[in-house]
Amino acid sequence: MKRLGLFIGLIMVVSLLAACATPTPEVVKEVVTQVVEVEKEVTKIVAGTPVVEKVVETQVVEKEVTKIVEVEKVVTATPPPKEVVLRRARQQDPQGLDPHIRGSVGGGLVPIFALYDQLVKLEGETLNVGPALAESWEVPDPTTYIFHLRKGVKFHDGTEFNAEAVKFNAERVMALGELPGGYWLKSVESVEVLDDYTVQMNLNAPYVAWLATLAGERSGSYMVSPACVEEHKTADDPWAAEWLYDHDCGAGPYMLEEYISEDRIVMVKFPDYWQGWEGKHVDKIVEMIVKEAATRRFLLEKGEVDLADLPTEFVPAMQENPDVTVDIRPSLMVYTFYLNVNKFPTDDINVRKALNHAYDYEGSIDVIHLGYGDRPVGPMSKSEWPVWEEAPVYEYDLDKARALLEEGGWVDTDGDGIREKDGKDLNIHMLLADFETWRKMALLLQDGVAEIGGNMDIEWVTWPTEFEAITRPPEEKPYNVTGSWAYLTVPDPHERLWQRWHTDTATDGYNAAGLMNPELDALLDEAIQLVDREERIPLYIEAQKLLFEDMPGIFVIAGDNIAFYRTWVKNFLYNPGLQGLIHWYDLYIEDRPTEFD
C-alpha cells in the first residue's frame, strides 16, 4: 500500500511539474532611455586669459539593448470535433430490427441497412453486384457458390466475422422461416465451411439470380454475430429473436444506441467498422417517428430534421423552398392493389376484372401523384425486362365494369344500390396501411366501387399490421383488397414475378392475392434455372399472360422515387434495386449553420 501511495504521489508531482514547467526563454531587443553624466572641457576667459576647465553635464540618451526574458506561453487545448448528428423524420415505427425477420422498407429495413452489412451488395446507384463482407467469389458450376471473406471484420460485440458466422446466419434465417428465409429455403441445399475465411453455398438447383438475391434488400444476407445470439437465446427463443427486436449485433457502420418504440431510433458510429472513417460521414443518426405529414414537413422546413418522409402532394411547395432538395428519380416500383382470389367476392374473376375498370388511373397519376409516374405494363415497370408489349390495358370504364358484373350474375334485386349474387351483397373489405398517398388511392377506388354497384369498407392499419396479414396462409388472409408498392428488391424479373405471384410466397411472403397457379409456378421455376437471358424471356412473357388471365391485382402506377432533404445533406445516393433504403455511410453534412446542429 505504501508503494501504491508513493506511485500515485509521483504521478501527481509529475503532473504539477508539467503544469508549472519552466517558462520558455526569449531574446528581446528594445530601446531604453538613460540619464548619463558627460565630462566636457570648457574654455573660459579669466582676467583676459583663456583658461580650460573640465565640467560634468547630465544628458538624457536613448539606446538599444538586447536582453533575455522568460515568457510564459499559455497553451489552449484543441477542443474535440463536434459530433455530427443526422436527423430524419419517418412516418411509422418499424416494430422490430431483426434483419432476418423485418423484411420491409416500411418496417425495419431502413435502420437495418445502417446496422448490418451483407455478403455482397449493389454498388452505388447501379444494379451491379459488388463485394462487401465477401471480397470475392467464384461459381464453378450453376449450383455452387464459393465466397472468399474479408479478414479483420468485427461485429459490434467485438467478435470476429468469419466463415462459421456465415454458416450460422444461413441456419438462423432458414430456421426462423420469415420472409427473408423464403429465398434460402427454396434455394439452398447446404452451407459448408472450407476454411476460416472461405464458405461454400450449395444450391438445390441452378438459380441464376442468386448473387443478385444476396445483394437485395430483403435477402437475409445481413450478418448477425453468432456469439451475440448464443448469449441472448432462451429455451423458448433459441435464435434470440426477442432480444434482437430492439437490439443489434451486426457488423455495419452504425450501432444501435437506443430504440424507443413509437418515438425514435438512435444509431451511433461503430469505431471499428471495417471500411474505416476517413472522409466525410455523420457520427450519429436519429430517426424520429412522426405520424403527421404536416408535422414532418414543418420539421424539415424549420431545419429541425435533415431528411423527412413526405407525400408527393408536398413536392410543389418544397420545390419553392431554396433550403430543401426535392430529389426525383425514375424507379422500378409499381403500386398494386392485390385482389384476394380465395375470399368472396373477389374470388370471382368478373369482380376482379370489373374492379380493374373501376379505378381512375389517369386521375390518380395526375392528381394524387402530380404526374410523377406512368402506367405500368401489368406487374412490370417499363424500365424492366421483359415487358409484354401486347399486354391488355385496363382503362377507367365504369360501363364496362358494370357489364362484367352483369355477365357474372351480379344484379341489384332489391333496389338498394348494392348488387348481389347467390343472396350475398357485393361487399368488399380493404385492409390498408394508412400512408397519406395510399389513403388517397384507396378512396379513389372506393368511389369507383360505389359507382358500379358495390360497397367497399376500408380498415386503416399500420404497415406492420398489413404486412402480418399479407403473410398469412391464403385461406386466412382477412381482406378482399390490400395494396403496397412492389419494389424490385432483386434486379431480376424472377424477383418481380416470383415474389408476388408464386405459390411459395402465398404464405410468409408477398403474394398478397394468395394466387396459386401451378402453370405459372412451373414457368417461373424453369426460367430461373436458365443462364441464357434470351431463353428466359419467352417464359416470363408467358407468365405475364397467365397473370392477366387471373387478374389478381390492379396495377395502378409505376411511380418515381421522391426524397426530401435539406440542401446541406450531401452525397444522397439512390439505388432503384434498394428502393426506400438510405446509404447512411455515404451521407454527410456540409455547411449546416451551427444553430441547426
C-alpha positions in Angstrom: 0.0 0.0 0.0 2.9 2.4 0.8 4.3 1.7 -2.7 1.0 2.4 -4.3 0.7 5.7 -2.4 4.2 6.6 -3.4 3.5 5.8 -7.0 0.3 7.9 -7.0 2.2 10.8 -5.4 4.9 10.7 -8.0 2.2 10.9 -10.7 0.8 14.0 -9.1 4.2 15.6 -8.8 5.0 15.0 -12.4 1.6 16.4 -13.4 2.2 19.5 -11.3 5.7 20.0 -12.7 4.3 19.6 -16.2 1.7 22.2 -15.4 4.3 24.6 -13.8 7.1 23.9 -16.3 9.9 26.5 -16.7 8.8 29.3 -18.9 10.4 29.5 -22.3 13.4 31.9 -22.5 13.1 34.5 -25.3 15.6 37.0 -26.7 14.1 40.5 -26.8 15.6 43.8 -28.3 14.3 47.1 -27.0 15.1 50.8 -26.9 15.7 52.2 -23.4 16.1 55.8 -22.1 19.1 56.5 -19.7 20.4 59.5 -17.8 24.2 59.8 -18.2 26.9 62.2 -17.0 29.2 63.5 -19.7 32.6 65.2 -18.8 33.5 68.1 -21.1 36.3 70.6 -21.4 35.1 74.2 -21.4 37.4 77.2 -22.2 36.8 80.3 -20.1 38.4 83.8 -20.2 39.7 84.7 -16.8 41.4 88.2 -16.4 41.8 88.3 -20.2 43.5 85.0 -20.2 41.9 81.8 -21.7 41.5 79.0 -19.1 40.5 75.4 -19.9 38.2 73.7 -17.2 36.6 70.3 -17.0 32.8 70.2 -16.2 30.3 67.4 -15.9 26.9 67.7 -17.6 23.8 65.5 -17.3 22.2 64.2 -20.5 19.2 62.0 -21.4 20.0 59.5 -24.1 18.2 56.5 -25.9 20.0 53.3 -26.7 19.1 49.8 -28.0 19.7 46.9 -25.6 19.4 43.2 -26.0 18.2 41.1 -23.1 16.9 37.6 -22.4 13.5 37.4 -20.7 11.4 34.5 -19.6 8.0 34.4 -21.3 5.1 32.2 -20.1 3.2 30.7 -23.0 -0.4 29.7 -22.4 -1.3 26.6 -24.4 -5.1 26.2 -25.1 -6.2 22.6 -25.7 -7.8 22.0 -29.1 -11.5 21.1 -28.5 -12.6 17.7 -29.9 -14.5 17.9 -33.2 -18.3 18.5 -32.7 -20.5 15.4 -33.1 -22.3 15.5 -36.4 -25.9 14.3 -35.9 -28.2 13.5 -38.9 -31.9 13.6 -38.1 -34.7 12.1 -40.1 -38.5 12.1 -39.6 -40.2 8.9 -40.6 -43.9 8.1 -40.5 -44.2 4.8 -38.8 -42.4 2.7 -36.2 -40.5 -0.3 -37.7 -41.8 -2.6 -34.9 -38.6 -4.6 -34.7 -35.0 -4.5 -36.0 -34.1 -8.2 -36.5 -32.6 -8.4 -40.1 -33.8 -12.0 -40.6 -37.4 -11.0 -39.7 -38.1 -7.4 -40.7 -38.4 -7.8 -44.5 -40.0 -4.5 -45.5 -39.0 -0.9 -46.1 -42.0 0.4 -44.1 -40.7 -1.8 -41.3 -37.2 -2.0 -40.1 -35.1 -2.3 -43.2 -34.1 1.4 -43.3 -32.2 1.3 -39.9 -31.2 -2.3 -40.5 -29.3 -1.1 -43.6 -27.1 1.0 -41.2 -26.7 -1.6 -38.5 -25.8 -4.7 -40.6 -23.7 -5.5 -43.7 -24.3 -8.1 -46.3 -22.1 -10.6 -48.0 -22.4 -8.8 -51.3 -24.1 -5.5 -52.2 -25.4 -3.5 -55.1 -22.7 -0.9 -55.9 -23.6 2.7 -55.5 -26.5 3.7 -57.7 -26.2 0.7 -60.0 -27.6 -2.8 -60.2 -24.2 -4.3 -60.4 -23.3 -6.8 -57.6 -20.0 -6.0 -55.9 -18.0 -7.1 -52.8 -19.0 -6.4 -49.2 -18.2 -8.8 -46.4 -17.3 -11.3 -49.1 -14.4 -9.7 -51.1 -14.6 -12.1 -54.0 -16.4 -15.3 -55.1 -16.4 -17.9 -57.8 -19.1 -20.0 -59.4 -17.5 -23.3 -60.6 -20.9 -24.7 -61.6 -24.5 -23.3 -61.6 -25.3 -24.7 -58.1 -22.0 -23.9 -56.3 -21.0 -20.5 -55.0 -17.7 -20.1 -53.1 -17.2 -16.9 -51.2 -13.8 -15.6 -50.0 -14.5 -13.5 -46.9 -12.9 -10.2 -45.9 -10.5 -10.5 -42.9 -10.4 -8.2 -40.0 -14.1 -7.5 -39.8 -15.6 -7.2 -36.4 -19.2 -7.4 -35.1 -20.4 -4.7 -32.8 -19.8 -7.1 -29.8 -16.1 -7.3 -30.7 -16.2 -10.8 -32.1 -14.7 -11.7 -35.5 -16.7 -12.3 -38.7 -15.7 -15.5 -40.4 -16.9 -18.5 -42.4 -18.6 -20.1 -39.3 -20.6 -16.9 -38.9 -21.9 -17.1 -42.4 -22.9 -20.7 -41.9 -24.6 -19.8 -38.6 -26.5 -16.9 -40.2 -27.8 -19.2 -43.0 -29.0 -21.7 -40.4 -30.7 -18.9 -38.5 -32.5 -17.3 -41.4 -33.8 -20.6 -42.6 -34.9 -21.7 -39.1 -36.8 -18.5 -38.4 -38.7 -19.1 -41.7 -39.7 -15.4 -42.1 -39.8 -13.5 -45.4 -36.1 -13.4 -46.0 -35.9 -17.1 -45.2 -38.0 -17.9 -48.3 -35.2 -17.1 -50.6 -32.9 -19.5 -48.7 -35.3 -22.3 -48.0 -36.3 -22.7 -51.7 -32.7 -22.4 -53.0 -30.0 -23.6 -50.5 -29.2 -27.2 -50.0 -26.3 -26.7 -47.6 -23.6 -24.3 -46.5 -20.0 -25.6 -45.9 -17.1 -24.0 -44.2 -14.0 -24.7 -46.3 -11.6 -22.7 -44.0 -11.8 -19.7 -41.7 -12.5 -17.3 -44.5 -14.0 -19.4 -47.2 -17.5 -20.6 -47.3 -19.4 -22.6 -50.0 -23.1 -22.5 -50.7 -24.6 -25.4 -52.5 -28.0 -24.8 -54.2 -30.5 -27.5 -54.8 -30.9 -26.3 -58.4 -29.4 -23.7 -60.7 -30.6 -20.2 -59.7 -29.1 -17.6 -61.9 -30.2 -14.7 -59.7 -28.6 -15.9 -56.5 -25.9 -13.3 -56.3 -28.4 -10.5 -57.0 -30.7 -12.1 -54.4 -27.9 -11.9 -51.8 -27.4 -8.3 -52.6 -31.1 -7.5 -52.4 -32.5 -5.6 -49.5 -34.8 -8.4 -48.4 -32.2 -11.2 -48.9 -31.5 -12.1 -45.3 -27.7 -12.0 -46.0 -27.3 -9.4 -43.3 -24.8 -10.9 -40.9 -25.5 -11.2 -37.2 -22.9 -12.1 -34.5 -23.3 -15.8 -33.5 -21.8 -15.1 -30.1 -24.5 -12.4 -29.5 -27.3 -14.8 -30.4 -25.8 -17.5 -28.2 -25.6 -15.1 -25.3 -29.2 -13.9 -25.5 -31.1 -17.0 -26.6 -33.5 -18.8 -24.4 -35.2 -22.2 -24.4 -38.3 -20.7 -25.9 -36.3 -18.4 -28.3 -33.3 -20.3 -29.5 -32.4 -17.7 -32.1 -32.7 -14.6 -29.8 -35.3 -13.0 -31.9 -36.9 -11.3 -28.9 -33.6 -9.7 -27.9 -32.8 -8.6 -31.5 -36.2 -7.0 -31.8 -34.8 -3.9 -30.1 -31.1 -4.5 -30.0 -28.5 -5.0 -32.7 -25.4 -7.2 -33.1 -24.3 -6.6 -36.7 -21.1 -5.5 -38.5 -22.5 -2.4 -40.2 -21.2 1.2 -39.9 -23.5 2.2 -37.1 -24.6 0.6 -33.8 -27.9 0.9 -32.1 -27.8 3.2 -29.1 -31.5 3.5 -28.4 -34.8 2.2 -29.8 -37.9 3.6 -28.1 -41.0 2.2 -29.9 -43.2 4.8 -31.5 -40.7 7.5 -30.6 -37.2 7.2 -32.0 -34.3 5.1 -33.2 -30.8 6.3 -32.4 -27.7 4.9 -34.0 -24.0 5.9 -33.4 -20.8 5.3 -35.4 -19.1 1.9 -34.9 -15.4 2.9 -34.3 -14.0 -0.4 -35.6 -16.1 -0.5 -38.8 -14.1 -2.4 -41.5 -14.3 0.4 -44.1 -12.9 3.0 -41.7 -14.0 6.5 -41.1 -11.7 8.5 -43.4 -13.5 11.2 -45.4 -16.9 12.7 -44.6 -19.5 10.9 -42.6 -22.0 11.5 -39.8 -21.4 10.4 -36.2 -25.0 9.8 -35.1 -28.3 9.1 -36.8 -31.6 9.9 -35.1 -34.8 8.6 -36.8 -37.9 10.2 -35.2 -41.3 8.6 -35.6 -43.6 11.5 -36.6 -47.0 10.3 -37.8 -48.5 13.5 -39.3 -47.2 14.6 -42.7 -47.7 18.3 -41.9 -45.5 18.0 -38.8 -42.8 16.2 -40.8 -42.9 19.0 -43.4 -42.7 21.6 -40.6 -39.7 20.0 -39.0 -37.9 19.8 -42.4 -38.6 23.4 -43.3 -37.5 24.7 -39.9 -34.3 22.7 -40.1 -35.1 20.6 -37.1 -34.6 17.4 -39.2 -32.3 16.9 -42.2 -34.5 14.4 -44.1 -38.2 13.6 -44.0 -40.6 11.1 -45.5 -43.2 13.3 -47.2 -46.1 12.5 -49.6 -46.0 13.6 -53.2 -48.5 16.4 -52.6 -45.8 18.4 -50.9 -43.5 18.5 -54.0 -44.6 21.9 -55.5 -44.3 23.7 -52.1 -40.9 22.1 -51.3 -39.5 22.9 -54.7 -40.2 26.6 -53.9 -38.1 26.3 -50.7 -34.4 27.1 -51.6 -33.2 25.3 -48.4 -34.8 21.9 -49.4 -33.7 19.5 -52.1 -36.5 17.6 -53.8 -34.7 14.6 -55.3 -36.9 12.9 -58.0 -35.6 9.8 -59.8 -37.2 7.1 -62.0 -37.8 4.0 -60.0 -38.6 0.3 -60.5 -41.6 0.3 -58.1 -45.2 -0.5 -59.1 -48.1 0.3 -56.8 -50.6 -2.6 -56.9 -54.0 -3.3 -55.2 -53.9 -7.0 -54.6 -57.2 -8.8 -55.0 -57.7 -11.9 -52.8 -58.5 -14.7 -55.2 -59.6 -17.0 -52.3 -62.2 -14.8 -50.5 -65.7 -13.9 -51.6 -66.5 -11.8 -53.6 -63.0 -11.2 -55.1 -62.7 -15.0 -55.8 -64.9 -14.2 -58.8 -62.9 -13.3 -61.9 -65.6 -11.0 -63.1 -65.4 -9.0 -59.9 -61.6 -8.7 -60.3 -61.9 -7.5 -63.9 -64.7 -5.1 -63.0 -62.5 -3.6 -60.2 -59.7 -3.0 -62.8 -62.1 -0.9 -64.8 -63.4 1.0 -61.8 -60.2 2.8 -61.0 -59.4 6.2 -62.4 -55.8 5.6 -63.4 -55.1 9.0 -65.1 -56.8 10.9 -62.3 -54.6 9.0 -59.9 -51.4 9.8 -61.7 -52.3 13.5 -62.4 -53.9 14.5 -59.2 -52.6 12.2 -56.4 -49.1 11.7 -57.8 -48.9 15.1 -59.6 -47.7 13.4 -62.8 -44.7 11.7 -61.2 -45.1 8.3 -62.7 -46.9 6.5 -65.5 -49.0 3.3 -66.2 -47.1 0.1 -65.7 -47.4 -2.8 -68.1 -49.2 -5.2 -65.8 -46.9 -6.0 -62.9 -43.8 -4.6 -64.6 -42.5 -1.1 -65.0 -41.5 0.0 -68.5 -37.8 0.0 -67.4 -37.7 -3.7 -66.7 -37.2 -6.7 -68.9 -39.0 -8.5 -70.4 -42.2 -6.4 -70.8 -45.1 -8.0 -72.6 -45.7 -5.2 -75.2 -49.1 -6.6 -76.2 -50.5 -6.7 -72.7 -54.1 -5.6 -72.5 -54.7 -2.2 -70.9 -57.5 -1.8 -68.4 -58.9 1.7 -68.9 -61.2 3.5 -66.4 -64.5 2.5 -67.9 -67.5 2.2 -65.5 -69.9 0.9 -68.2 -67.5 -1.9 -69.0 -67.2 -2.7 -65.2 -70.9 -2.8 -64.8 -71.3 -5.1 -67.9 -68.7 -7.5 -66.5 -70.6 -7.7 -63.2 -73.9 -8.3 -65.1 -72.2 -11.1 -67.1 -71.0 -12.6 -63.8 -74.6 -12.7 -62.4 -74.2 -9.7 -60.1 -77.5 -7.7 -60.0 -79.3 -5.3 -57.7 -82.5 -7.2 -57.0 -83.8 -5.2 -54.0 -83.1 -1.7 -55.3 -80.7 -0.7 -52.5 -77.9 0.2 -54.9 -75.8 -2.8 -54.0 -75.5 -5.8 -56.3 -76.0 -9.3 -55.1 -75.2 -12.8 -56.2 -76.4 -16.0 -54.6 -78.0 -14.0 -51.9 -74.8 -12.2 -50.9 -74.1 -8.5 -51.4 -71.1 -7.1 -53.3 -69.4 -6.0 -50.1 -65.6 -5.7 -50.4 -63.3 -5.3 -47.4 -60.0 -3.5 -47.9 -57.2 -3.6 -45.3 -54.5 -1.0 -45.9 -51.6 0.8 -44.1 -52.6 4.4 -43.5 -49.9 6.2 -45.5 -51.1 9.6 -47.0 -50.8 8.7 -50.7 -52.1 5.2 -50.2 -55.2 6.6 -48.4 -56.0 8.8 -51.4 -55.6 5.9 -53.9 -57.8 3.7 -51.7 -60.6 6.4 -51.5 -60.5 6.8 -55.3 -61.1 3.0 -55.7 -63.8 3.1 -53.1 -65.6 5.8 -55.2 -65.3 3.6 -58.3 -66.7 0.5 -56.5 -69.7 2.6 -55.4 -70.3 3.7 -58.9 -70.6 0.1 -60.2 -73.0 -1.1 -57.5 -70.7 -2.3 -54.8 -69.6 -1.3 -51.3 -66.0 -1.2 -50.1 -65.2 -0.6 -46.4 -61.6 0.3 -45.5 -59.8 -0.8 -42.4 -56.9 1.5 -41.8 -53.9 -0.1 -40.0 -50.1 0.4 -39.6 -47.8 -1.2 -42.2 -46.5 -3.9 -39.8 -50.2 -5.0 -39.3 -50.8 -5.1 -43.0 -47.6 -7.0 -43.6 -48.6 -9.6 -41.0 -52.0 -10.0 -42.7 -50.4 -10.4 -46.1 -48.0 -13.1 -44.9 -50.8 -15.3 -43.5 -51.8 -18.5 -45.4 -54.1 -17.9 -48.4 -57.2 -19.1 -46.7 -56.5 -16.9 -43.6 -55.9 -13.5 -45.4 -58.5 -11.3 -43.8 -59.3 -8.9 -46.7 -60.5 -8.8 -50.2 -58.2 -6.0 -51.2 -54.9 -4.7 -49.9 -52.1 -2.7 -51.5 -48.4 -1.8 -51.5 -45.5 -0.7 -53.6 -43.9 -3.7 -55.3 -40.2 -2.9 -55.1 -37.7 -4.8 -57.4 -35.6 -5.9 -54.4 -33.6 -8.2 -56.6 -32.7 -6.8 -60.0 -34.1 -9.7 -62.0 -37.6 -10.4 -63.5 -37.8 -13.6 -61.4 -38.0 -11.4 -58.3 -40.8 -9.3 -59.6 -42.9 -12.3 -60.6 -41.9 -15.0 -58.1 -42.0 -12.8 -55.0 -45.6 -11.5 -55.7 -47.3 -14.4 -57.5 -45.7 -17.8 -56.9 -47.4 -20.3 -54.7 -44.2 -20.5 -52.5 -44.8 -16.9 -51.4 -48.5 -17.2 -50.7 -47.6 -17.9 -47.1 -44.9 -16.0 -45.3 -44.3 -13.9 -48.4 -45.5 -11.1 -50.5 -48.1 -13.0 -52.5 -50.9 -10.8 -51.0 -53.5 -12.1 -53.5 -52.9 -15.7 -52.4 -52.6 -16.7 -56.0 -51.7 -20.4 -56.5 -51.4 -21.2 -60.2 -49.3 -24.4 -60.9 -48.8 -23.5 -64.5 -47.4 -20.1 -63.5 -45.2 -21.7 -60.9 -43.7 -24.1 -63.4 -42.8 -21.3 -65.8 -41.1 -19.3 -63.1 -39.3 -22.4 -61.7 -38.0 -23.2 -65.2 -36.9 -19.7 -66.1 -34.7 -19.2 -63.0 -32.6 -22.2 -63.8 -31.6 -20.9 -67.3 -28.4 -19.0 -67.7 -29.1 -17.6 -71.1 -31.2 -14.5 -70.9 -32.8 -15.0 -74.3 -34.1 -18.4 -73.3 -35.7 -16.9 -70.2 -37.6 -14.1 -71.9 -40.4 -16.2 -73.5 -41.1 -17.9 -70.2 -41.5 -14.6 -68.4 -43.8 -13.3 -71.2 -45.9 -16.4 -70.9 -46.1 -15.9 -67.1 -47.4 -12.4 -67.6 -50.1 -13.7 -69.9 -51.2 -16.1 -67.2 -51.4 -13.2 -64.7 -53.7 -11.3 -67.0 -56.0 -14.3 -67.2 -56.2 -14.5 -63.4 -56.2 -10.7 -62.9 -55.2 -10.9 -59.2 -54.3 -7.2 -59.0 -55.0 -3.6 -60.1 -51.7 -2.3 -61.4 -52.0 1.4 -60.5 -48.8 3.3 -61.2 -45.1 2.9 -61.9 -44.0 5.8 -59.6 -41.0 8.0 -59.3 -38.9 7.9 -56.2 -39.0 11.3 -54.4 -36.8 12.2 -51.5 -36.9 15.4 -49.4 -33.8 16.7 -47.6 -32.1 19.9 -46.6 -29.5 21.3 -49.0 -26.7 20.7 -46.5 -27.2 16.9 -46.8 -24.6 15.7 -49.4 -24.0 12.5 -51.3 -27.6 11.2 -51.1 -27.4 8.0 -53.2 -30.4 6.4 -54.7 -30.3 2.8 -55.9 -33.5 1.5 -57.7 -32.7 -2.0 -56.5 -32.6 -0.8 -52.9 -35.9 1.1 -53.1 -36.5 3.2 -50.0 -33.2 2.5 -48.3 -30.7 5.1 -47.3 -27.0 4.8 -47.9 -26.2 6.1 -44.4 -22.4 5.5 -44.5 -22.1 7.7 -47.7 -24.1 10.6 -46.4 -22.5 13.7 -44.8 -23.4 17.2 -43.7 -21.8 20.3 -45.2 -22.2 23.9 -44.3 -25.1 23.4 -41.9 -25.4 26.6 -39.8 -24.4 26.0 -36.2 -27.9 26.9 -34.9 -29.2 23.7 -36.6 -26.6 21.4 -35.1 
